[in-house]
Amino acid sequence: MATPHQSPAPDEVGFGSQLLQSVNRRSFLRYSGMTAAAVGLVLAGCDDDDNGGSTPTSVNLGSGNVGVLNYAYALEQLEAAFYAQVVATPYTGITADETAALRAIARHEAIHRDFFKAAITAVAPTGIIGNLTPNFTGFNFADKGSVLSLARTFEDLGVAAYNGAGRLIDTSTPAGLTYLVLAGKIVSVEARHAAQIREFLQAGSFANDVVNALGLDRALTPTEVLAQAQPFITETINGSNLPS
Amino acid sequence: MNLLSFLEQLATADAAAHPTARRGALGQLAHTAAAALPAAVLGALLAQPATAQILGTGLDGLQLTLRVEWLQDEFYARVPASLVPAAMQADFTLIRAQQRQHIALLESYIRTSGGVLAARPSYDFTGGRGGTSQIFPDVFTNLDTLLLVAQVLEDLSVRTYAYALPLVASNNDQIDSLSRMFAVEGRHAAHLRQLRRQRGATVKHWISGAETALPTTTANVYAGEDRVLQQVAGLASRDVSTLLPTIGGITAAEIRAAATEAFDEPLTYDAATAIIQVFAY
C-alpha cells in the first residue's frame, strides 16, 4: 500500500535550472492531495500561476511540429496529473501489485511530461503551452473500478494519439525525424501501461477490443483525442492549427 | 572510427545481412568521386555516429520487422498445447493471430515497395541453431523457459519496430501501420511479462534498465535499454533521470530505473539481426 509520502515526486525539484519555473499548480495538487479528502475542492482552489493567477479559458497548441509536440505535452500533463493523484490517494482495496504498477506508471508519465517540456522549451521557448489545469471534479479516486477504468481510457487514448500523430510530424529535418523516433519510443511504453491496466480490470484483455482485424492498434486524430481528453482539462484546448 | 576500419567494414559487410550499411557506405564513397576525396571521405566518416541508430531504408525496416514477426509466428506455432494452461493458451492464440496479421501487412508493403520476400529460414528456439550447443534446451518442456523466450521475442519485436518506424518516414500509411503494430507488440510484451510475474518471476511490465543479458551476452536483447539520455530537438540530449527529484521517498536507483522504463529504445539493424540469428539459421 502506498503512503502519501511515497507519491511520485513533483517536477520542479531537480529540473534543469533554465527550465525551472515557479512551483506549478500540479505540484501543489500533488502535495495537497495527500491530505485532502475532497479532491474537487482542492482543484477548484487552484490557480494556474503561469497566467498570473487567472485561469486561461483557451490554450492554442499551435501549428507544425511544435503544435504536435504541444499536443503530446498536453496529453502527458493530463496523464501525469491523473496518476499523481491516484498514487497520492490510493483507492480502497488496492493490491501491492497495483500499487507498484501505478507508482511506476506515474513516474513514467511525469518523465514524459517533463521531457516534452524540456524539448519544446529548447526548440520553441515562446511556443510552448503552459501548465494545464486537470479537472477531475466529481471523480471518485477512492473507487477502484472508476480509477482503473479511467486509467484504461487514458492509456488506450495515449496509444491512439501517438499512433495518429506520427503522420503529422514533418520529418524533413533531422529534428523532425527525432520527434518520430521519440513518438515510437513512447508509444510502446504507453501500450505496455495499457496492457497492464487492462489486465487489472479483466484477464486476457491486454490486446483484444483495441486491435482491429489487421492487427493494428487504434489511431485517432487530434480532434478525436481532444474530444475525449477535454472533459478532464479546465482550459479549452484548441488544436485547430495542428497539421492534418 | 578511422578510415582503415571503415574501409574494412565496407569490405566485409554482408550484403544480405546488412544491405543498407553497405549501400549507404558505397553511396557515400560514390558521392566523393566528384569532390576532393580525402576531405569528403573524412566528412562521411564523421557523419557515421549520428546516423547509426536509424541506418537503413524503409525496405530494410520492413524486412527486419518481418523477420522478427516470422520468428514469433514460428515460435507460437511450436508451443506444445499440453504445456500451457488454458487461459494462457487463449492469450497465445490472440497474440499469434495478431502477429500473422502483421506478417500479411508487412509482406504486402514489401511487395509494393519493390522488395523481394525471402524464404523463411530454419528455426531452433533452443538457441542451438540445429546443433547441440543450446541456450534454452527446455524451451518447449518448461513453461517458465517458454515464457522467458516469448518475452525476449516480444521485446525484440518492440525494439525492432522502434528501429523501423523512422525509416518509413516518407510514407504516411506505413508510419501509421508500423506505429500501430509497434503498439500491439508493446501490449504483447507487457502481457508476457505479466504472465511471468504471475509465476513468480521478478520482472516488470516494461523494460527496466539493461536487464539480464538475454539470450546471450553477445546478442543481448536488452543492451542499450539503460539509456537515460533522450534527444531534444535532434541537437542535444537530456538526462531524463534528472526530471524526477530525489525527495518523496523515491530512491536514486528508482529514479534511474523509471527513466529507462519510460522509453523503449531502438535496436540497431546489426543488433536485432544478431538476436534473430540466435533462433534462426
Boltz contact constraints between the chains, C-beta under 6 A:
constraints:
  - contact:
      token1: [A, 5]
      token2: [B, 249]
      max_distance: 6.0
  - contact:
      token1: [A, 6]
      token2: [B, 249]
      max_distance: 6.0
  - contact:
      token1: [A, 9]
      token2: [B, 244]
      max_distance: 6.0
  - contact:
      token1: [A, 9]
      token2: [B, 245]
      max_distance: 6.0
  - contact:
      token1: [A, 9]
      token2: [B, 247]
      max_distance: 6.0
  - contact:
      token1: [A, 9]
      token2: [B, 248]
      max_distance: 6.0
  - contact:
      token1: [A, 9]
      token2: [B, 250]
      max_distance: 6.0
  - contact:
      token1: [A, 13]
      token2: [B, 245]
      max_distance: 6.0
  - contact:
      token1: [A, 14]
      token2: [B, 242]
      max_distance: 6.0
  - contact:
      token1: [A, 14]
      token2: [B, 245]
      max_distance: 6.0
  - contact:
      token1: [A, 107]
      token2: [B, 258]
      max_distance: 6.0
  - contact:
      token1: [A, 108]
      token2: [B, 261]
      max_distance: 6.0
  - contact:
      token1: [A, 108]
      token2: [B, 262]
      max_distance: 6.0
  - contact:
      token1: [A, 111]
      token2: [B, 240]
      max_distance: 6.0
  - contact:
      token1: [A, 111]
      token2: [B, 243]
      max_distance: 6.0
  - contact:
      token1: [A, 111]
      token2: [B, 262]
      max_distance: 6.0
  - contact:
      token1: [A, 114]
      token2: [B, 243]
      max_distance: 6.0
  - contact:
      token1: [A, 115]
      token2: [B, 240]
      max_distance: 6.0
  - contact:
      token1: [A, 118]
      token2: [B, 232]
      max_distance: 6.0
  - contact:
      token1: [A, 118]
      token2: [B, 238]
      max_distance: 6.0
  - contact:
      token1: [A, 119]
      token2: [B, 232]
      max_distance: 6.0
  - contact:
      token1: [A, 122]
      token2: [B, 232]
      max_distance: 6.0
  - contact:
      token1: [A, 122]
      token2: [B, 233]
      max_distance: 6.0
  - contact:
      token1: [A, 123]
      token2: [B, 233]
      max_distance: 6.0
  - contact:
      token1: [A, 159]
      token2: [B, 183]
      max_distance: 6.0
  - contact:
      token1: [A, 163]
      token2: [B, 179]
      max_distance: 6.0
  - contact:
      token1: [A, 163]
      token2: [B, 180]
      max_distance: 6.0
  - contact:
      token1: [A, 166]
      token2: [B, 175]
      max_distance: 6.0
  - contact:
      token1: [A, 166]
      token2: [B, 179]
      max_distance: 6.0
  - contact:
      token1: [A, 167]
      token2: [B, 172]
      max_distance: 6.0
  - contact:
      token1: [A, 167]
      token2: [B, 175]
      max_distance: 6.0
  - contact:
      token1: [A, 167]
      token2: [B, 176]
      max_distance: 6.0
  - contact:
      token1: [A, 171]
      token2: [B, 169]
      max_distance: 6.0
  - contact:
      token1: [A, 174]
      token2: [B, 234]
      max_distance: 6.0
  - contact:
      token1: [A, 175]
      token2: [B, 233]
      max_distance: 6.0
  - contact:
      token1: [A, 175]
      token2: [B, 234]
      max_distance: 6.0
  - contact:
      token1: [A, 177]
      token2: [B, 166]
      max_distance: 6.0
  - contact:
      token1: [A, 178]
      token2: [B, 231]
      max_distance: 6.0
  - contact:
      token1: [A, 178]
      token2: [B, 234]
      max_distance: 6.0
  - contact:
      token1: [A, 180]
      token2: [B, 166]
      max_distance: 6.0
  - contact:
      token1: [A, 180]
      token2: [B, 169]
      max_distance: 6.0
  - contact:
      token1: [A, 181]
      token2: [B, 166]
      max_distance: 6.0
  - contact:
      token1: [A, 184]
      token2: [B, 162]
      max_distance: 6.0
  - contact:
      token1: [A, 184]
      token2: [B, 165]
      max_distance: 6.0
  - contact:
      token1: [A, 185]
      token2: [B, 263]
      max_distance: 6.0
  - contact:
      token1: [A, 185]
      token2: [B, 264]
      max_distance: 6.0
  - contact:
      token1: [A, 187]
      token2: [B, 179]
      max_distance: 6.0
  - contact:
      token1: [A, 187]
      token2: [B, 183]
      max_distance: 6.0
  - contact:
      token1: [A, 188]
      token2: [B, 158]
      max_distance: 6.0
  - contact:
      token1: [A, 188]
      token2: [B, 182]
      max_distance: 6.0
  - contact:
      token1: [A, 188]
      token2: [B, 186]
      max_distance: 6.0
  - contact:
      token1: [A, 188]
      token2: [B, 264]
      max_distance: 6.0
  - contact:
      token1: [A, 189]
      token2: [B, 264]
      max_distance: 6.0
  - contact:
      token1: [A, 191]
      token2: [B, 183]
      max_distance: 6.0
  - contact:
      token1: [A, 191]
      token2: [B, 186]
      max_distance: 6.0
  - contact:
      token1: [A, 191]
      token2: [B, 187]
      max_distance: 6.0
  - contact:
      token1: [A, 192]
      token2: [B, 186]
      max_distance: 6.0
  - contact:
      token1: [A, 192]
      token2: [B, 190]
      max_distance: 6.0
  - contact:
      token1: [A, 192]
      token2: [B, 205]
      max_distance: 6.0
  - contact:
      token1: [A, 192]
      token2: [B, 206]
      max_distance: 6.0
  - contact:
      token1: [A, 195]
      token2: [B, 187]
      max_distance: 6.0
  - contact:
      token1: [A, 195]
      token2: [B, 190]
      max_distance: 6.0
  - contact:
      token1: [A, 195]
      token2: [B, 191]
      max_distance: 6.0
  - contact:
      token1: [A, 196]
      token2: [B, 190]
      max_distance: 6.0
  - contact:
      token1: [A, 196]
      token2: [B, 205]
      max_distance: 6.0
  - contact:
      token1: [A, 199]
      token2: [B, 194]
      max_distance: 6.0
  - contact:
      token1: [A, 204]
      token2: [B, 91]
      max_distance: 6.0
  - contact:
      token1: [A, 206]
      token2: [B, 187]
      max_distance: 6.0
  - contact:
      token1: [A, 206]
      token2: [B, 191]
      max_distance: 6.0
  - contact:
      token1: [A, 207]
      token2: [B, 184]
      max_distance: 6.0
  - contact:
      token1: [A, 207]
      token2: [B, 187]
      max_distance: 6.0
  - contact:
      token1: [A, 211]
      token2: [B, 98]
      max_distance: 6.0
  - contact:
      token1: [A, 211]
      token2: [B, 184]
      max_distance: 6.0
  - contact:
      token1: [A, 214]
      token2: [B, 101]
      max_distance: 6.0
  - contact:
      token1: [A, 215]
      token2: [B, 98]
      max_distance: 6.0
  - contact:
      token1: [A, 215]
      token2: [B, 101]
      max_distance: 6.0
  - contact:
      token1: [A, 215]
      token2: [B, 102]
      max_distance: 6.0
  - contact:
      token1: [A, 216]
      token2: [B, 180]
      max_distance: 6.0
  - contact:
      token1: [A, 217]
      token2: [B, 180]
      max_distance: 6.0
  - contact:
      token1: [A, 217]
      token2: [B, 183]
      max_distance: 6.0
  - contact:
      token1: [A, 217]
      token2: [B, 184]
      max_distance: 6.0
  - contact:
      token1: [A, 219]
      token2: [B, 176]
      max_distance: 6.0
  - contact:
      token1: [A, 219]
      token2: [B, 180]
      max_distance: 6.0
